[in-house]
Structures are given as structure tokens and as C-alpha cells.
Amino acid sequence: MKTALPLAVSITIQSVYGFVSPHHRQVQRLNQAAPKTSLQASSDKFALLFDCDGVIIETEELHRLAYNAAFKEFNLMIGDEPVEWSVAYYDILQNTVGGGKNKMFFHFRNTTGAFPTSDNGNVAAPQTIEQEQDLVDRLQARKTDLYKELIAEKAQARPGVLELMDQALADENVYVGVCSASTKAAVTKVLDVTLGEERRKKLDVTILGDDVSKLKPDPLIYVTAAERLNIDPSRCVVIEDSIVGLKAAKGAGMKCVITYTTSTENEDFYGIGADAKVPDLGSKGVNLDMIFGPMKDDLGAGILVDVRDAP
Ligand SMILES: *[C@@H]1O[C@H](CO)[C@@H](O)[C@H](O)[C@H]1NC(C)=O
């Protein structure tokens, strides 16, 4: 791992030895990819761009745990049954309704057909639409707090992510970035916990939802990343986990590797242009050379051909 070097020290090294030391790159990274002039063509470079939610960390399970923790705190019961969402059921919810409050409304209205009592039956179930809304609002607010606590305690990078990112950070010819639709505060928190602050600060580019006017599946976020790095999109490889992210990457003219989860494994990623699909980076031993090795000779070459799931 590279050690952080104070700016002054790095400049001294450069001027004494008269060449660009590895530490120069470090300083550039801390400055978030200092813009290059057109004379310094980056034509021999590649970029590896990570989506955050779902790729760097799997947030779905943490969301589920936070809902269940909130339900438990409120002692929600329907009849004699405590309200609890199983992994399989949360998958169904994920694929049926967007947004946390909608998931709860769907559960109580469509699945159970009844709203729960609170405090182990000591507080009656809501009787009016307003009371239903109030309960769901309070549950959602508590769930959000519990989710933030879970992120702070438990967020862990998905298998192989840190290893691949470190290889890329150590390679002079590969830029590394994160492109996430989430807000800056949320992503910074997640990245600091999963990557660590030191690694996060070495990223060459970070483009977030706040930075672009159109969100994925619009390609703008990836187009913007390539522009900031002054690199051709055909030299960029994106790691994504969803159809929406895949469309954004392909729309920007980049290659896209999908890491999926049990809830997305049956989606038609290849049909939408994924260059490779793997369950996760770690289990397939995905390394930098497997991604960029073939592209060095031929930008159109297939990537991860030996380890990707069959199309
Ligand atoms: C839930 O039930 C309502 C009322 O029957 C229906 O209109 C709605 O479409 C259902 N929601 C979903 C997501 O199936």
C-alpha cells in the first residue's frame, strides 16, 4: 500500500531526481486527478470504475436487517405473529415496490391485509389512513437511523473488491474511480467504512449523484468520469450490479462487468450488453490482468472470458 507523503516532500523528490516519482501520482490522487493537458495524452491508460451500492458493498441485507430491527423495537405484531421480513420475502419486496415506505404499505395492505399492533399488542393497529401513514413514517425514520448504525458497524466490501482496487491503485497505467447515484454524504460514509479513508482518498475520480443532472440509466455519470480523467470511454471498464447501471455504462461506450446477487442472478445482463457476468470478484479470482490484459492488444477483446458465467 502506498504511504501518504506530504506534498512538500514529494516535490523535493521530483526536483532532486528529475523524474516523476511514484509519489507524484500519490499527490495527483489526493488532488482528485489533476487535469492533464492534451499533450500528455493518456492514450496508454485504462480506467476501472466501480459503482458503489451493490458492487462495493451489498446494502440489501443491511436494509433488511434495519427494517427488522425497527419492527422489533416497535414490537409490531399482527395477531400473535411478530412482523419480520425474511431474505426470500425481502427479495420479492425489492422486485415489486420501490422505496421503504411503499414496501411497508405493500406488506400491510397487500401481503398481510392488516396493519400491526405496536408494543406487543398494547397499542392498537392504526384505524385511519392518517394513522397508517403516521406509523409507517415513524418506522421509516427509525429504520433509517438503524441503517446508518449498521453501515458504521458492519459495512464490509464484497469479496475481491479491495484486492482488485489495490492492484489498480498500484498500477501507474490504471485510473480508479467510484461512480454512484447516491448522495455525497451517503457514499463518503459507505466508502470510508468499506475502503477506509486512506484508500478512498487515493481514488482518481469520484462522481456522485449530486454531480450529475441525470441519473443512471442515463450514461452521464460515466461520460463525466471519462471526461474528468481525459480518457476514451473504450478504455474504461465499469463494475456494476444492476441492469440500470449496466445500461449507463454501455450507453457511455464502456465495457461492463456485472457482479450479481441471488436476487439479480436471473436478470438478462448479457442481453443488455454485459461483457462479463460473475457472482463476485473474489470467488472468481478476478485480477487486473484478467480485465485489462486482453484490452492491451485489442480494445475490442473479450474480458474475463475464462471465468465469466456462460452467456
Ligand atoms: C396492492 O393492492 C392494491 C389494492 O388491491 C392494488 O391496487 C395494488 O396494485 C397492489 N400493489 C401491488 C404492487 O401489487
The ligand as an ORCA input file, in Angstrom:
! r2SCAN-3c Opt
* xyz 0 1
  C     -51.691     -3.815     -3.736
  O     -53.100     -3.903     -3.660
  C     -53.774     -2.808     -4.254
  C     -55.259     -2.940     -3.914
  O     -55.708     -4.213     -4.223
  C     -53.511     -2.820     -5.745
  O     -54.168     -1.740     -6.363
  C     -52.026     -2.697     -5.953
  O     -51.719     -2.782     -7.327
  C     -51.267     -3.756     -5.195
  N     -49.870     -3.454     -5.282
  C     -49.006     -4.210     -5.933
  C     -47.613     -3.701     -6.029
  O     -49.283     -5.296     -6.433
*
